[in-house]
């Protein structure tokens, strides 16, 4: 009996020791992302912006009606700038009315409120509504396309070109899955209130009820957007966002063979990331992360940190293995302005860099006295 107790105690001690000293011994490996024969896809975390999975994310492709994300983004921008209001009325032109493809069914010569056009663009994917909005904001669709490209440039969408507000085929209309994810992230961040329109499943206009083509809105309660698209050249496309708890993910699938495939691939990507990855807040805005030497200043050291809250997305249960490495200008000299970038912090996992964050001066350092400059000059020389 005593021997049995001793064995039990020894086994318990051994298990506890193994779990304490080698926490990864019983950790299940992280599988690779789901495979798919769509043309391109990307899956990113909203908070960190980090790519969790991708397939040819920089492949240039036509976006079809996913183009309308930018159309609505510019409309939200104009509303925010108070250059137009939700109750403003738009006179429907013949050009807008006769635009082919999916329709909101606005009528030529009649007035439609901005609020209704937004529903027509977002929920029913109306090409007629998109053209009417473009004409109202910029006078004509050609000028609106210039506005779209200017906004794309400002968002860092370097492989995107817009030629119209609808997504109808045009040789000068193209983008990438990565660029669409950048736009989607900016949309949610900059217009959180307006973004709620993307979760609407149906809309009635002119006594015609139309339903969102985003099937994931009906299949997954955590999905609250964003936009579908289809042309023969583009195939079936879908930009999706889902939020579970505090975590939000964004996926973009381009060039699927069918509506069911774009839905299935998007769903599998979201489930993969929610199950096997975690998002952690690393640093808070204006938090001092380190200090460094400053030469020729009225102070010898300066505090460095990040301007915005920073996050990382990593495989589950790996946060304890994260390492930080600071890379800072070793010849930093005054004057140094507050919020001036002076280096960066490298985040490593298993010895490999996974992301970097810029380090900014958290204070202003003015030039020091002649005496201080002379001393530092001698110090640096030797």
C-alpha positions in Angstrom: 0.0 0.0 0.0 2.8 2.4 0.9 4.7 1.5 -2.3 1.5 2.3 -4.3 1.2 5.7 -2.7 4.9 6.5 -3.4 4.4 5.5 -7.0 1.4 7.8 -7.3 3.2 10.7 -5.7 6.2 10.1 -8.0 4.0 10.0 -11.2 2.1 13.2 -10.1 5.4 14.9 -9.5 6.8 13.8 -12.9 3.7 15.1 -14.7 3.7 18.4 -13.0 7.5 18.8 -13.6 7.0 18.0 -17.3 4.1 20.5 -17.7 6.1 23.2 -15.8 9.4 22.8 -17.4 8.2 21.8 -20.9 4.9 23.5 -21.5 4.9 22.6 -25.2 5.3 18.8 -24.7 1.6 18.2 -25.0 0.7 21.1 -27.3 -0.9 20.1 -30.6 0.9 21.4 -33.7 -0.7 24.2 -35.7 -2.0 22.8 -39.1 -1.4 24.7 -42.3 -4.1 26.9 -43.7 -6.9 25.3 -45.7 -6.0 24.7 -49.4 -8.1 26.1 -52.1 -8.1 26.4 -55.9 -9.4 30.0 -55.9 -7.2 32.4 -57.7 -6.1 34.4 -54.6 -7.0 34.9 -51.0 -5.7 36.6 -47.9 -6.7 36.4 -44.2 -5.7 39.1 -41.8 -6.3 40.1 -38.2 -8.0 43.4 -37.9 -6.2 44.7 -34.8 -2.6 43.7 -35.8 -3.1 43.9 -39.5 -0.8 40.8 -39.7 -1.4 38.2 -42.4 -2.4 34.8 -41.0 -2.8 33.0 -44.3 -2.6 33.8 -48.0 -2.4 32.5 -51.5 -1.0 34.8 -54.2 -2.2 37.9 -52.2 -0.5 40.3 -54.7 -1.9 38.7 -57.8 -3.5 41.4 -59.9 -7.2 40.6 -60.6 -10.5 42.3 -61.5 -12.5 42.9 -58.3 -16.0 43.0 -59.8 -18.5 44.5 -57.3 -16.0 44.5 -54.5 -15.2 47.8 -56.1 -18.3 49.2 -54.4 -16.5 49.1 -51.0 -14.4 52.1 -52.2 -17.6 53.7 -53.6 -19.2 53.6 -50.2 -16.0 54.5 -48.5 -15.9 57.8 -50.4 -19.6 58.4 -49.7 -18.9 57.9 -46.0 -15.9 60.3 -46.3 -18.1 63.0 -47.8 -20.7 62.5 -45.1 -18.0 62.8 -42.4 -16.8 66.0 -44.1 -20.4 67.3 -44.1 -20.3 68.0 -47.8 -23.5 66.0 -48.1 -26.1 64.6 -45.8 -28.1 61.3 -45.5 -31.3 63.1 -46.3 -30.0 65.0 -49.3 -31.7 64.0 -52.5 -30.0 62.9 -55.7 -31.6 63.4 -59.1 -31.3 60.1 -61.1 -29.7 60.6 -64.5 -30.4 58.5 -67.5 -26.8 57.4 -67.4 -27.3 56.0 -63.9 -30.7 54.5 -64.6 -29.5 52.6 -67.7 -26.4 51.1 -66.2 -26.4 47.3 -66.7 -25.9 44.5 -64.3 -27.4 44.3 -60.8 -29.8 47.1 -59.9 -31.5 48.9 -57.1 -34.2 49.9 -59.6 -34.0 53.7 -59.2 -35.9 55.6 -61.9 -34.7 58.2 -64.3 -35.7 61.8 -63.4 -36.7 60.9 -59.8 -35.0 61.9 -56.6 -33.5 59.4 -54.2 -32.0 60.1 -50.8 -28.3 59.5 -50.1 -29.4 57.1 -47.3 -31.4 55.0 -49.8 -28.5 55.0 -52.3 -26.1 53.6 -49.7 -28.5 50.7 -49.0 -28.7 50.2 -52.8 -24.9 50.1 -53.1 -24.2 48.0 -50.0 -27.1 45.6 -49.6 -28.4 45.1 -53.2 -25.1 45.9 -55.0 -26.9 48.2 -57.4 -24.8 49.5 -60.3 -27.4 52.2 -60.9 -27.1 53.4 -57.3 -23.3 53.4 -57.5 -23.3 55.6 -60.7 -25.9 57.9 -59.2 -23.7 58.3 -56.1 -20.6 58.9 -58.1 -22.3 61.5 -60.2 -23.6 63.3 -57.2 -20.2 63.4 -55.4 -18.0 64.2 -58.4 -20.2 65.3 -61.3 -19.4 62.3 -63.4 -18.1 58.8 -63.0 -14.7 59.5 -64.7 -13.9 62.2 -62.1 -15.1 59.9 -59.3 -12.7 57.2 -60.5 -9.9 59.7 -60.1 -11.1 60.4 -56.5 -11.1 56.6 -55.9 -7.6 56.2 -57.1 -6.4 59.1 -54.9 -8.0 57.5 -51.9 -6.5 54.1 -52.8 -3.0 55.8 -52.9 -3.5 57.3 -49.5 -4.5 53.9 -48.0 -1.4 52.2 -49.5 -3.3 50.2 -52.1 -0.3 50.2 -54.4 -1.5 47.6 -56.9 -5.0 49.0 -57.4 -6.5 51.0 -60.2 -10.2 52.1 -60.4 -12.0 52.9 -63.6 -15.6 53.1 -62.4 -17.8 53.0 -59.3 -19.5 49.7 -60.1 -16.9 47.0 -60.8 -18.2 46.4 -64.3 -15.4 45.0 -66.6 -12.8 47.5 -67.6 -9.1 46.9 -68.5 -8.1 49.7 -66.2 -10.0 48.2 -63.2 -7.9 45.9 -61.1 -6.7 45.2 -57.6 -5.3 42.5 -55.3 -6.6 40.6 -52.3 -4.0 42.4 -50.1 -5.2 45.8 -51.2 -8.8 44.9 -50.6 -7.9 43.8 -47.1 -6.3 47.2 -46.5 -9.4 49.0 -47.7 -11.7 46.7 -45.6 -9.6 47.4 -42.5 -9.7 51.1 -43.1 -13.5 51.0 -43.6 -14.1 49.3 -40.3 -11.7 51.5 -38.4 -12.6 54.9 -39.8 -16.4 54.4 -40.2 -17.5 51.9 -37.4 -21.0 53.3 -37.3 -21.6 53.3 -41.1 -20.0 49.9 -41.4 -23.1 48.4 -39.6 -24.9 48.8 -43.0 -22.9 45.9 -44.3 -24.6 43.5 -41.9 -28.1 44.2 -43.4 -29.5 41.1 -45.1 -32.3 42.7 -47.1 -33.6 46.0 -48.3 -36.9 47.1 -49.9 -36.9 49.9 -52.4 -39.6 50.8 -55.0 -41.7 47.9 -53.5 -39.0 45.5 -54.5 -37.3 43.4 -51.8 -33.7 42.3 -52.5 -31.4 40.2 -50.4 -27.7 40.4 -49.7 -25.7 38.0 -51.8 -23.3 37.4 -48.9 -24.5 34.0 -47.7 -22.2 34.1 -44.7 -24.5 36.7 -43.2 -27.1 33.9 -42.9 -24.7 31.1 -42.0 -22.5 32.7 -39.3 -23.8 35.2 -36.7 -20.2 36.5 -36.2 -20.0 37.7 -39.8 -21.1 41.3 -40.3 -19.9 42.1 -43.8 -18.6 42.9 -46.3 -19.2 42.6 -50.1 -19.6 40.0 -52.9 -18.7 40.4 -56.5 -19.0 38.5 -59.8 -18.2 39.0 -63.4 -17.1 36.3 -65.9 -13.6 37.6 -65.9 -13.3 38.1 -62.1 -15.1 34.9 -61.1 -16.9 34.9 -57.7 -15.3 37.1 -55.1 -16.0 37.8 -51.4 -14.6 40.2 -48.8 -15.7 39.1 -45.4 -15.3 40.3 -41.8 -16.3 38.4 -38.6 -16.0 39.3 -34.9 -16.0 36.9 -32.1 -15.5 38.3 -28.6 -12.8 41.0 -29.0 -11.2 39.5 -32.0 -12.0 40.5 -35.6 -10.8 38.9 -38.8 -10.9 40.0 -42.4 -10.7 37.6 -45.4 -10.7 38.3 -49.1 -11.3 35.5 -51.7 -10.9 36.3 -55.4 -11.6 34.1 -58.4 -13.8 31.4 -57.0 -15.6 29.0 -59.3 -19.0 29.4 -57.8 -20.9 31.3 -55.1 -20.8 28.2 -52.8 -17.0 27.9 -53.2 -16.3 31.6 -52.3 -18.6 31.1 -49.2 -17.0 27.8 -48.2 -13.4 29.0 -48.6 -14.1 32.2 -46.7 -15.8 30.3 -43.9 -12.9 27.8 -43.6 -10.3 30.6 -43.4 -12.2 32.4 -40.7 -12.6 29.2 -38.7 -9.0 28.3 -39.1 -7.8 31.6 -37.7 -10.3 31.8 -34.8 -9.3 28.3 -33.8 -5.6 28.2 -34.2 -4.4 31.8 -33.8 -4.5 34.4 -31.0 -4.2 38.2 -31.0 -2.4 39.9 -28.1 -1.9 43.5 -27.3 1.8 44.1 -26.9 2.2 47.8 -26.2 -0.1 50.6 -25.3 0.0 54.0 -27.0 2.5 56.4 -25.4 3.9 53.7 -23.3 7.6 54.0 -22.6 9.3 50.9 -24.0 13.0 51.9 -23.7 15.4 54.7 -23.4 18.4 55.6 -25.6 21.4 58.0 -25.6 21.1 61.4 -27.2 24.1 63.4 -28.1 24.4 67.2 -28.0 21.1 67.7 -26.2 19.8 69.3 -23.1 19.3 65.8 -21.8 21.5 62.7 -22.2 18.6 60.2 -22.7 15.3 60.1 -24.4 12.2 57.9 -23.8 10.9 55.9 -26.8 7.6 54.2 -27.4 4.8 53.6 -29.9 2.1 56.1 -30.9 -0.8 53.7 -31.2 -1.8 50.5 -29.4 0.1 47.6 -31.1 -1.0 44.0 -31.5 0.4 40.7 -32.8 -1.4 37.7 -34.2 0.5 34.4 -33.5 -0.2 30.7 -33.2 -2.1 29.8 -30.1 -0.1 29.4 -26.8 3.0 31.0 -28.2 2.9 34.4 -26.5 5.5 33.2 -23.9 8.0 32.6 -26.7 7.9 36.1 -28.0 11.1 38.1 -27.9 11.7 41.9 -28.4 14.7 43.4 -30.0 15.3 47.2 -30.2 17.0 48.7 -33.2 17.8 52.4 -32.6 20.0 55.0 -34.2 23.2 54.9 -32.1 24.3 58.4 -33.2 21.0 60.1 -32.3 21.7 63.8 -31.9 19.6 66.7 -30.7 17.4 68.3 -31.7 14.8 65.5 -31.5 11.1 66.3 -31.9 8.3 64.5 -30.0 6.8 61.7 -32.2 9.8 61.6 -34.4 10.7 58.1 -35.6 14.1 57.1 -34.4 14.1 53.3 -34.7 12.0 50.2 -34.4 11.3 47.2 -32.3 11.5 43.7 -33.9 9.2 41.1 -32.6 10.6 37.5 -32.9 9.1 34.1 -32.5 11.4 31.1 -32.4 14.3 33.3 -33.5 12.5 34.6 -36.6 11.2 38.2 -37.0 7.4 38.2 -37.5 6.7 41.9 -37.4 8.2 45.3 -36.5 6.9 48.5 -34.9 8.3 52.0 -35.3 9.8 53.6 -32.2 9.0 57.3 -31.7 10.4 59.9 -29.4 8.1 60.5 -26.5 9.5 63.9 -25.7 11.3 66.8 -27.3 15.1 67.1 -26.7 16.5 70.5 -27.6 20.0 71.3 -28.4 22.3 71.5 -25.4 24.8 74.1 -24.4 28.1 74.7 -26.1 29.8 72.8 -23.2 27.5 69.8 -23.6 28.1 69.7 -27.4 31.8 69.9 -26.9 31.9 67.1 -24.4 29.7 64.8 -26.5 31.8 65.6 -29.6 34.9 64.4 -27.8 33.1 61.4 -26.4 31.9 60.3 -29.9 35.3 60.9 -31.4 37.1 58.5 -29.0 
